[in-house]
Amino acid sequence: MKKQAERLRLIRVSKSMSQENVAKALSITVGAYSKIERGVTKLSLNRLADLAKIFDIELNDFIRYLNGETDSLDKRLNIPGGGSSNSSNSSGTADAEVALLKKIINLYDESKELNTKAVVRNMFENNNVNINSFIDVLKEVSSGLATKRLDGNQITNYNKGLERIIDLLS
């Protein structure tokens, strides 16, 4: 499933689309689409058909490509390292191109995360909110959640959200 997710990301990048663009076209959140690209969420046939339509690829070709069959779709999408090649030198170059593309994608994702952190920190600082005091209050609330008639999932989700906020603010 991770290989399919990686290939889905390569298609999106080759089409010069952002996760936001695809998520909007699917009428889902960016987070939900991100889970699809990371291989966390399994794709239904309907969702595969929607993605194929968004990327303007025949559904059969799309599914075959996601399942690892390399063919002319690689060349049509202009995906680095795609297409069949008989030369081992060209294969090495293709592998290097794919590795470079992966690095670029990861750097883009990291820069997006850093930008998100900066925006959140600026929002707190612009409103004169002491970040450490804010985190302390959230932790204090967290310790008393069991007495608030919340189920385990709600408490777990709150704590995961708290971890994410702390990560963004640290």
Stockholm file with secondary structure:
# STOCKHOLM 1.0

chainA/1-170         MKKQAERLRLIRVSKSMSQENVAKALSITVGAYSKIERGVTKLSLNRLADLAKIFDIELNDFIRYLNGETDSLDKRLNIPGGGSSNSSNSSGTADAEVALLKKIINLYDESKELNTKAVVRNMFENNNVNINSFIDVLKEVSSGLATKRLDGNQITNYNKGLERIIDLLS
#=GR chainA/1-170 SS CHHHHHHHHHHHHHTTCCHHHHHHHHTSCHHHHHHHHHTCSCCCHHHHHHHHHHTTCCHHHHHHHHTTCCSHHHHHHTCTTCSCCCCHHHHHHHHHHHHHHHHHHHHHHHHHHHHHHHHHHHHHHHTTCCHHHHHHHHHHHHHTGGGGTCCHHHHHHHHHHHHHHHHHHC
#=GC SS_cons         CHHHHHHHHHHHHHTTCCHHHHHHHHTSCHHHHHHHHHTCSCCCHHHHHHHHHHTTCCHHHHHHHHTTCCSHHHHHHTCTTCSCCCCHHHHHHHHHHHHHHHHHHHHHHHHHHHHHHHHHHHHHHHTTCCHHHHHHHHHHHHHTGGGGTCCHHHHHHHHHHHHHHHHHHC
//
